[in-house]
Amino acid sequence: MIHCPACGIVPVPYEDLPVSIPYEAEFTGEAGSPLEKIPSFVNAACPKCGGPARRETDTMDTFVDSSWYFLRYTSPKETSLPFRREAAEYWMPVDLYIGGVEHAILHLIYARFFTKMLRDLGLIGLDEPFPHYLAQGMVNKDGSAMSKSKGNVVDPDAMIQRYGADALRLFILFAAPPEKEFEWKDDGLEGCHRFLGRVWGVLQDALALAVVPDGAAEAGCPEDAAGPVDQEALSRLRKKLHQTIRKVGEDIGRRFRLNTAISAFHELVNAIRKDWDALASSAEGRNLLRRAVEGLALLMAPVTPHLSQEMWSRLGRQGLIMRAPWPEFDPALAQEEMATIVVEINGKIRDKYETAPETGEEEMKSLALALPRIQELLAGKTVRKVVVIKGKIINIVV
């Protein structure tokens, strides 16, 4: 804006935008705007009458910029407009916004207001910029949030030097759900480092296996590679592999429960170790063990990219693991075992039914209350409360 004694406040003509800040501005920390001290910037001609006028030297708060920067990102090379509508509508809205809780009460509110204002002005058709938000928790140490001012921070360089970047990433993601706070403990990092050592050991054992490709005899394959197949162990590990692929994909991609995805890594490694001897004596078993280790590398890649890439390369795969397709699972094999739910009335067992272990509490209640035997016993009575122990018991209190 330009302040003219005769015309008042006059906007800078569109063709003269944007107004560039002079490079000679000195930021001394003294009172007043640094721009006020540059006559060549302050003194201007009025766009209306041409008379002497004064250019506005106050700049807008950074919150103004952070309220629409994401739209500018969609048109970074645009020189004639803040952003192009077609580009913004192609890229927006943001799929998932992750940030601290302070974002939810400041930046996200302002950004939402700006988006709706731009929509009302006809500059964009977007209504909501961030439909999904994940508020990340704080990391505490010695009973309070990590802060340089408190001196309770952990030097990541020292941790990486001692344990490696993958172990550090694994620990941070495993310590708690992403939206929860967690207390930093060095022994937790030690445990994650040991787990990666176990994974490396599984890889080394897998590399020593003589694998028979596509069921064909392999040159140099030991005689016992064609030994009897332990069908029970084969079925057990195959099922566990497909269940793990399903769980990790859902935990990372849909539920954002990275800590439970990492628990699934542990379970898969344990399953591989448990049935190793039973499977290593047959060609089919050896192939499954190799596929399980390869699947483990793919599943762990988002969390431990360096170790996973090394595993990928040593298993004979080409290129970057990050460009490899996500493993697929067979829904039939990935199906969890059915859980038996005991239904009680006032603490006494009256019936039972089977359902999938992941069945939610409300559905468990509905299934229990729909049982003919339970409906018969509840006839004419008022249900005061239904207590659910997920995957195990439902107690109906009348």
Secondary structure, 3 states (H helix, E strand, C coil): CEEECCCEEECCCHHHCCCCCCCCCCCCCCCCCHHHHCHHHHEEECCCCCCEEEECCCCCCHHHHHCCHHHHCCCCCCCCCCCCHHHHHHHCCCCCEEECHHHHHCHHHHHHHHHHHHHHCCCCCCCCCCCCEEECCCEEECCEECCCCCCCCCCHHHHHHHHCHHHHHHHHHHCCCCCCCEECCHHHHHHHHHHHHHHHHHHHHHHCCCCCHHHCCCCCCCHHHECCCCHHHHHHHHHHHHHHHHHHHHHHHCCCCHHHHHHHHHHHHHHHHHCHHHHCCEHHHHHHHHHHHHHHHHHHCCCCHHHHHHHHHHCCCCCCHHHCCCCCCCHHHHCCCCEEEEEEECCEEEEEEEECCCCCHHHHHHHHHCCHHHHHHHCCCCCCEEEEECCCEEEEEC
